[in-house]
Amino acid sequence: MQLAQCELEEIPALIGGFLLLRMLDLSDNKLEAIPSDIGNCFSLKKLNISSNKITSIPEELAQLIHLKEFYFYSNRIVELPEWVGKMNLTNLNGFNNKILHLPLTLGGLSDLSELNLSCNVIMQLPPAAIANWRSVTILNLFDCRLLQLPSLGHLESLQELRLFNNNLEVVPDLGTKLGSLRVVEINKNRISALPLSFFSGLRALEKINLAHNSIDAVPVGINCPKLEHFLINNNNLTELPPDLPLWPSLRVLFVNVNQLQRLPETFLQNTQIERINLSRNSRLTVPSKHILQHLKKVIEGKPAALGAKYWAPDSL
């Protein structure tokens, strides 16, 4: 049943009489509460109450034993009920609410595939709350004021991880078995070190965003054969490792707003780069000029359809 964008201020209790209803979309209305009668819609598999003014989730929704997808983003919900972790959900989206903590029962969502609880005030993620998330493929917890994380190494199905705009001081522990992880975004945190062990087992990694941290070095020996986008601008780098230009799939490199003093000679062997930003590295010295000329020539030779672009350092 599609009731989105209908200017609804309340839902009549008779909604509970639709026992065979499988989908209910109440998003983009003016609802301040959800009637408990929805708990009688036992066949419901997808419920969307997003973009309203709802402050709490009624206990009666725990009766929706067939519910797979629950969307309640952009509301005013403060607490995620314990019973949510006892459902058989595959998709859970509570983006942009006022949630302060996660119930430990959430770790029981063994069928969960996609989770988005970004833009809340969670701050901490207890290990028990993610204990059985082995089916999670997309995990979004950005802009949550997170201070620290438990190990994520058991999330073996994970493909996309977004933790940007938090207060993390160290990179998350990803273990060595996240062989399906393609996208990592941990920009805009307080990370100062980037250990080589962080990249262990990330054979499928295609994009990583580390921008706007305090990282002072990129380790030698990163082995991510599919890594195309490496964004580490706005950090404290003074040099790049000599093997970085030789990464086999590297196409986009953003190292602008750092403190680079020179570029590795191995850039002369790189012919696949398509976009590189070296701007605002005022310490880059003249000996790197021949490397810059090479990079500019390589990029100018790329087809326009690729969106190729070269940003020169300001000092040269």
N, C-alpha and C positions, 0 to 999 in steps of 0.2 A: 504494500500500500504506500503510495507516494503522496505525502502531505508536506513536502518541503516548500518553503517560501510562500506560505499561505497566511502570514500575519496572525497565526493562532496564538492566543494567550492562555488557553487551557485545552485539555483533551477530555472529552466526555468519558465517563466510566464504562459506557457500553463498548469501548474498544476491547475490553476483556472478553467479549463474546465471540471474537474472531479466532476460534480455536485452531483453525487450519492455516492461519496467516503465517507466511514464511519470511516476509521482509516488511519492515516498517521504517519509513524515513520521515522523521519529524524535524529535520534540521532547518536552520535559518528561519526560525519563528520567534515568538516573543514569550516562550514558555519559561516560567519560574519554577515549575515543579513537574514531575512525571507521575501520572496516576499509578497507584499500586496495582490497579486492575490489569495493567499490561503483563503482569506476572502470570495471568491466566492464558496468555497466548502461547500455549505450550509448544507449538510447532515452529515458533519463531527461530530463524537461523541468522538473521541479520537485523540489527537494531542501530539506528543512527539518530541520536538526539543532539547532535553537534550544533554549535552556533546559536545557543539560546542563553538564558539567564539562570540556568539550573544550578542549585547550590548543593544538592545531595542526590545520591542514587538510592532509590527505595529498596528495602530488604526483599520485597516480594519478587524482584527480578531474579533472585537466586533460583526461582522455580523454572526458569527458562533453560531446561537441561539440554536442549538441542542447539542453543545459541553458539554460533561459531565466530561471528564478526560483531564487535561492539565498538561503536564510535561515539565519543562524547566530548570531542575537542571543542575548544573555545566556549567554555562555560565558566562557572564560578565554583567548581567543586573543590572542596578542601580535603576530603578524605576518600580514599579508595577502599571500599568494604572488603573485609576478610574473605567473604564468599566468592569474590571475583576469581581468586586463585584456585577455587575448587570447580570451576567450569571447564568446559572442553574447548576453549577459545583457540582460534587460529590467528585472529587479528584483533588487536587491542590498541585503540588510539585515543589517548586522553591529553593530547597536545593543548597547551595554553589554558591551563586551569590554575588552581591555587593549592595543589597537592603538596603536603609537607613531608610525607614519608610513605614508603611502600610497605604493605603488609607482607609478612614473611611467607604467607600462603601463596603468594604470587609465584614462588619458585616451583609450585606444583603444576604449572601450565606446560605440560610436556608436549602438547601439540601446537604450541604457539609458534607462528611463523614470522609475523611482523608485529613489532611493538614500537609505539611512539608515545613517550611521556615527556617530551621536550617542553621547554617553557613552563616548568613548574618550579617548586622550591624544595626539591628533594634532598639536596646536599650530600646524602649518604646512600649507598647502595649495599645493603647487607648481603653477605654471601648466600644466606638461605633464600633470599628473595629471587635469586636467579639460578637456583640449584639444578633444576631439571629443564633448562631452556636449550636442550640439545637440538631442537628443530628450528630455532630462531634463525632466519635468514637476513632480516633487516632489523637493526637495533638503533633507534634514535633517542638519545638522551642529552641533546644539546641544550644549552641555556638553562641549566638546572642548578647552578651554583655548586656542582659536585666538587668535593674536596679530595676524595680518594675513591678508588674502585677495588673490588675484590678481583681475583683472577678471572679472566674471561676465556681461559684456555680450553674449557670444556664445551664451548659453543661451536661445535665442530661443523655446523651447517651454515655458519655466519658468512654472509656475502657483502653486507654493507654495514659500516659502523660509523656513527656520527656522534661525536662527543665535544664538538666545538663550543666555545664561549662558556667554559666552566672555570673552575679554580684548581685544576689538577696541576700538581708540581712534578709528577713523574708520568712517563708514558704508561698506558695500561699493560698489564701482564697478559699477553696473548698466547702464551705457551708455545707449542711447536706443531699443533695439529689443525690449525685453521687454514687448511689448504684450499678452501673455496672463497676466502676473503678477497674481494676485488677493490673495495673502496674504504678508505680510512680517512676521517676528517677529525683531527684533534687540534685544529688551529684555535687561536685566541684562548690559550690557557697560560700556565706559568711554568711550563716545562723547560728545564735547563740542560738536560742531558739526553742524548739519543744513542742508547747502547745497541751494539750489533745484534745482541740476542733478541731485540724487539722484532727483527725481521725474520727470525727463524721460522721456516715452514711456510712463509707467505708466498708460495709459488704462483698463486693466481693474482697477486696484487697488481692492479692497473693504475690506481691513483691514490696518492697520499697527500694530504694537506696539513702541513706543520707550521703554517704561517703565524706570525704574531705570537711568538713565544720568546724564550731567552736562550735558545740552543746555540752553543758555541762551536760545535763540530759535528760533521757527518762522518760516521765510521767507515773505514776501508773494509771491503769484503761483502757488501750488501749483495745478496743473490736473489733477486726478484726478476726473473726473465721476462715477465710481461708488463713490468712497470713502465708506463708511458708518461704519466703526469707526476712530477715531483715539485711540489710547491713548498718552499721553505723561506719565503721572503719575510722581511721584518723580524729578523733574529740577530744573533751576534756572531755570525760566521766570519772568520778571517781568511779561511782557505777552503777549497773543495778537494776531496780525495782524488787521487790520480785515476782511479778506476771509474769514477762517476761518468765521465764522457763516453765510456765504453759500454755502459749498460745497453744491452742489445735492442730494447724497445723504446728507449727514451725519446719522446717527441716534444714534450713541453717542460721547460725548466724555468722556474721563477726563483731567483736569488736576489732580487732587488731589496734595497734598504737593509744592507748588511755592512760588514766592514772588510770586505774582500780586498786583499792586497795584490794578488796576482791570480791568474788562471792556470790550471795544469796544461802542460804541453799536449796531453792526450786529446784535447779538444780538436787538434789538427786531424785526428783520425775519425772524427764524428761527421757523418754526412747525412744522418737521418733527422737531425733536430729541425723542428718546424716553428717553434715559438720559444724565445729565450728573453728574459728580462733581467738585465744587468744594471739597471738604472739605480742611482743613489747609492753607489759604492764609491765614495769619494777617495778611498785609499788605493784604488786600483792603479798600478804603476805602468809606466810606458812600455816595459818589456812584454806586456801582454797584448800590445797593439796588433802584432801579426796574427794572433789568435782571434782577436775581434774581427779583423778583416776577413779571415776564413769563415767565421760563423755568419757574418753578414752576407757573404757571397753564397753560402749554402742556402740560407733562408730566402734570399732574393730569387734563387733558382727554383723554388717550390711553386707549384700551381696555386693560383690565387684562391681557388676553391677550398684549400686547406686552412685558410685563415692565418697563413704564416706571418710572423712579425718578429722584428728584432728591435729590442730596446737597448740602446748603447749606454754604457756607464757615463755619468755626468762629467767625470774627470778627464775623459779622453775625447 
